[in-house]
Each structure stands twice: as C-alpha cells, then as structure tokens.
C-alpha cells in the first residue's frame, strides 16, 4: 500500500491524498460503508460500485470468523471473491465487538476469551489468531488487535488497558511479519491508538504505534459515548503525533457533522453504520438536513427524496412513496433509504476533497456543519 498526500488545506489541517492498493486507488478523505458480515445491509454490490461509487468497504474479523467461517472464505479464495467485490476491503480486528460482549468475555494476557453471540460457543482471540484470520479473509488493510476501554473509565483502568493493547500490538506486528498473504496481493496492518480521554495516554499510545513503522494508523476508543468536543480534542491531539505521510483512520465515526469536523483535524478515513442503520429506520441525510421519512408531514409529498440537491435524485421515488414503504414494512424501503444515505456520505467526503483542493474547505465546512444536522 502506498499513500501520497496531494493537498493540505490552507486554513485547517484537512488533507487530500490517495491510497494505492492492488484492488484500486482510494481518494481521501474517504468514508467506508460497513459490510460487517460480507454485505452492506440492503445494498447490492453492483449498486455499491456503480451507483454509490464506494472506493473501499469494511468487513469485520469477529463476525466473518463466526459466520461463514474462515475455512469457507479460504475455499472461496478470500473475501473479495466470496462476495464478488473487486475494490479494496478493510477489516476491523474484532476488538470492539469483543469489548461489547461485556458479560461474555474475559481478557487475559494471552488474548480475549469470549462466547459467540450466535450460539454461545467458546472462542479465544489472540493477536496471532487475529492476524491469521485477517490473512484468511484477505483484506487489503488489516487492523491490530486491541482492547477498547469503556467510557467513562478511570485513569488507572485506561492505562492498564492501553499497555495491554501495546503488548498485543507488538505480537500482531511480529505475526504480520512472520506470515504471508494468501491470495497474491499485499496486505497492510494499521496499529490502533488507544488511551481513552486522557491526553498523556493518547500521546504515549500514538508514539508507540508510530514506532512500529506500519503503513497507516487508526484512532480507536472514540465515539463511545463521550461528548463530541472531547472526541474532537482527543482526535486533534493524537494527529499531532502521527506522521504526515501516512493515512489516519478514525474508527466508527460518525455523523456528517463529526466527519466534517474531523476532516478539519487531519483525519483521512472514516467508517460508521449510521447511514445504513439509520436509513433502515427511516432517517434520511441530505445536504439541507435530516428527514424522518416516517413523519406524517411527508405522506402527500410527491417530490423526489432529495430534490433540492444534486447528490442523488432518483425521480422514480417520492417522499410520499418511500414513507408508504416504511409504514407498510416493505423491504424496498430499507434499500432505497440505505442507497440514498450512502450516496450522501460519499458526496460529503468527495465534496470535502474538492473544497480542500480549491482552498475553500474551512468556510465550506462551517456552512455545511450548520446545515447537515438540521431537522427538516
């Protein structure tokens, strides 16, 4: 993987770059649709590629390991072939998913013991095992195995957790260098910076992650319930210690406002289930604000879903029709809403890139932040 930085905004830390992988180029800043279990829910791969133009999607080692299982993925020739996706894939290591199984997991030095959320079966993820799983998946970008501390948490807990994450990171890096890709294309490993909401721990973690000299770096443990201002503060602080010439990935973020503010702080890559999950529940994102399409006010509105902008206007479907689909529990509702929201998220980062290159990002961002989170 190669990363080149083409532009840095004049009045903020926003960046525009390009990541090159064997499965294609990724222009940053970029949003990655979440395809946890080898599918972006309610969206066909053809639509992801041709209509939405997703340059990279995200899968999850924990979920893919449990179902369909990595033996099957190896037989298929890796995740790209299994799901018929020819563009880049990033896989999360499963650390966050195991963190969320608070009643069914136990963390030890060797790794994380956990019970499957599917059938209760017992499993052990070690750093070495997580690298093996991601080799079997064949993702272009792999994530290191970490513990994601809860919020709020004490300084002592977060420090101990961070130190465990660092020991696991070293084992991940060693396992990465001692193994080879299985499907003929190179893979990259990104360390994850932890440290909770404590700036000194975040600095320690960033410095240690950078010492591993990998292709890129991720910031984890944010967007876990803390105030947005705290997330921005920690993000800005960590970016000070990450190299300029490598991509920066803020995990699990977020709202359109979050993405714009964090682009301004120097982040290049984002992922979040929000556009698809919220879409399946009737929330539509537009450049002019948020629509709850289930509201009765849209019942007799026969204008296109997003007639006010050029993000993606499908004139075949009106607001009134989409509301009818949701009220009737028709599956097409989730499909239309998910595709619409992913179009908007892709437009948002693509437009941010244009504004960075044009030198207008800060003024544009300030205007867009006020608009995108308004309730229509």
N, C-alpha and C positions, 0 to 999 in steps of 0.2 A: 504494500500500500504506500502511495505517495501523497503528500499534501503540499499544495502550493498556495500561498497567500497572495491574492492579487491586489486587494484594496483594503485599506483601513480608513474608517470614517474620520473626517477632519474634526468633528466636534463631539465625538464619543469614542468608545473602544470597539464599536461594531466592526466586524470584519467580513470580507467576501473572499472565499477561497474555493479550491477544487480538490477533492479527494479522488485519487485514481485507484481503482481496483480492477481485478481481472474480469469482473462482471459489469464493469461500466464506471463512468465518472459520476461523481456526486458534487453538485454545486452548492456551496454553503453560503449563508445559513440554510439549514435543511430541517424539515420535520419528517419523522419516520412513522408511518402508520404502524400500529401494533397488530401483528399477526401471531399472537401468543402460541396457538396450537396449530401452526401451519395454515392459518387462514385469517385474513382480516374480516371479521364477522360481517356478514351480509353483503360483502363486496367481492365480485368475481375478479380473478387475476387479470383478465382482459381489460376490465374497467380500471383497475389499479394502474396498469401500464399505459393504456392508450388514451383514456379519458382524463383520469386524475394525474397521470404522469408522475407517479411515485418513483423517486430515484433509488430508494432503499427502503426496506421494511424490516421490522423487528420480530424475532421469534424468541422463545424462552426455553432454556435448557431444562428447567424443572418440569414444565408441562410436557415438552416433547419426549423427555426421558420416561415419564409415566405413561404417556399415550401419544403417539402409537408405539413408542419404544424405539431405542436407537438401533436395535438389531434390524428392525424393518427399514429404518432410514438408510442403513448401510446397504441392505439388499437393493434398495431403490437407487442407490448411487448418490445419496445425500439429499438434503432438504430441497435444494434448488430443483432437482429433477422430480422429487416426490410431489412437490406442489406446483410444478410447471411454472417456475419463476426464474427468469434468466438474469435479473438485475441483482445488485448487492443485497446481502442479508446481514444484520447484526443480531447476535444472540446475547440476552442477559443470562447471567450465570445461575440464576435461581436464588441468590442470596436474599432478595427482597421477599420472594414468595415463602421461603422458609421462615424468615422473620415474622411474616404474618400468621404463621401457624403456631401462635404462642402457646397453645395448650397441647400441641402435638409434636414438639421438637425439643431437643436438648443439645446445647452447644458444648463441645469439648475441644481440646487442643487438636485432636486428630481430624475433626470436622463436625458436621451437623447431622445428628440422628433425627429422623422425622418419620411421621406416619403419613402415608398418602391420603390426600383429601378425597380420593376416588373410592378406595376400598379399604383404607386403614392399614395396608401392608407397610412393613418397616423397611427403611432405607437409610443409607449413610452416604452423604456427600462429603468427600474430602476435596481439597484443592486439586489433587491429582485426578480424581474422578471427574471433576467438573471440566477439566481440560480435555480429558478423554471423551466425554460426552459431546463437547463442542467440536472436537475433531470429527466425531462420527456424524454430527449434524452438517458440518462443512460450511459454516457461516464464514463470511468474509472478515467480519470483526467479532472477536470473542471478548467476553468480559471476565475479569478476575473474580474469584470467589471472596465474598466479604460478609460481614455482619452489618446489618442496617440497624442502628440503635433507635429505640422509640423516642418520641417527643411527647412530653418533656422527659429528660433523664438527667441524673446528677453528673457532675464533672467526673467523679471517680468511675462511674459506670462507663461513660463515653470513652474515657482514656483507656480503660481496660479493653473495651470493645475495639477501639482503634488499633491498639497494639496487637490484638489477635488478628485483625484484618491485615496488618502489615506482615505478620508471620505467614499467614495464608497466602498473601500476595507473593512473597518470596518463593514459596512452594509452587504457586501457579507459574511463575516465570521460569523456574527450573524445569517443571514438567513441560512447558511450552517449548523450551529449547531442546529438550530431550526427545520430543516426538515430532512427527512429520504430518503434513496434510495428507488426507486420504484420496482426494479426488482431482489432483492435478492443478489446483490453484492455491496460491499462498493465502495464509490467514494472518491476521494481526491480533494482538492481545492488548486491551486497554486496562491499565490499573484503575481502581476506583478510589477516589479520595473521600475519606470519612472524617469524623471529628465533631459531629453534632453541631451545636450552635455556639461553639467555643472557638474564638479566632486563633488562639495559640495552638489548639489541637488541629484545627484545619490547616494551619501553616505547616506543622510537623508532618501531617499526612501528605500534603501536596509535595513537600520536599522529598519525602521518602518515595512517593510514587514516581516522581521525575527521576530519581536516582536509578530506577530500573531501566531507563532508556528505551521505552517502547514507542510504538507508532502514534499513540494518541492517549488522551487521559479523560476519565469520566469523573463527574462530581455526583456522589450519591448521598443519601440520607437527608435530602431536602424535599420540599413538597410533601411532608409527612404530618402536617397539621400546624406547623409554625406560622406566625404572621408573615404576610408577603414581604414586608420590609426587612424582616430577619433573613428570609431566603435571599433577597437581593444583596443584603450586606455580606452574607457568607459567600455568595457567588462572586461578587466583586473582589473580595479578599483572596479567595482561592486563585482566581485568574491571575493575580499578581505573581504567583509562584509557578505558573505553568508556562512552558516555552511558547514563544510566538509562532514557531514554525511547525506546530503540530496541532491537530484538531482537538477541540474541547467539547465534551458531551455532557449536558446537564440532564440527568436521568429523571424520567417521569414528570416532566414539566411541559405543558400545563395549559392554562387558559391563554387565549390570544394576548391578553394584557401581559401575562407572565412572560410569554415568548418574546414579545417586543422589548420589554424592559431588560431581559437577559441577553438578547442580541446586543443591546446597547452596552452591556457589561463585558462583552467579548466572547460569548458562547456561540458555537458553530452548529451544534447538533441537539435535537430535541426529540422526545417521544412522549406520547400520552394516549390513554384510551378515551379521553374526553370527546373527541369529535365523533367517534363511532358509538361509544356507550351512551353519551347524552343524546346523540341522534336517534338511537333506538328508543329513547324515552320521549321523543318529540321536541327536543331543543335544537334549533337551527341557528348556526352562527353566520352572520353576514357582515360586510364592511360597515353597515349602518347600525348594527346592534343585534340583539338576541331575540329570536322569535320562539315563543312556546306555541307550537302549531296546534296543540290540543285546545287552546282557548277558544271560546265560542265566537270571539270577535272575528276569527278567520273563516267562519262557516260559509259565508256568502262572498268571500273574496276570491274572484276567479282570475286574478292576475298571477303571473309566474312567481315562483317561490322567491326569487331574488331579482325582481325586475329592475331594481334601482342601480345595479352594478353590472360589470362585465366579468364577474368571477366565473359564473357558470349559470346561464339562463336556459333551462330546459322548458321551453314553452308548452311542452306536452302536458305538464303537470302544474296545476294551480294550487294555491294555498288551501282553497276550499276542498279540492280533491284529496290532497295529502292529509288534511285534517280528517276527512271521511275515512281514509285508510286506517289511521291511528284509532279512531273511535270504534272502528269495526274489527280491530285487531288483525288486519291483513298484513301478511309478511312483506308485501311490497313497500309498506310504509317505512320499515327499517332500512330497506335497500336504498330507497330514494333519499332519505334523510342522511344516511351514512355517506353516500356518494357526495351529496351536496356539501356536508361539513368537511370532508377530506379535500374537496375542491377548494373550499375557502382557506383551510390551513395551508395548502400548497400555494395558493395565491398569495397569502400573507407573507410567507418566507421568500417567495420569488420576488414580490414587490419590495420587501425589505432589502434584498440584494441589489435590485435596480437603484433604490434610493441611496444605498451606501456608495455604489459606483458613481452615481450622479453627484454625490456630495450633499445630498439633501436629507439624509436619514434622520437626524435629530428633530428637525422641525416636523417632518412627516410622522415620525413615531409619536411625538407629543399629541399631534392631532388625532392619530388613529387610536391611541390608548383611550381617549375620551369617548370615541365613537363605538368601538367594537364591543364594549361591555354594557352599553345602554340596553334597557329592556324596551322592546317595541310593542 
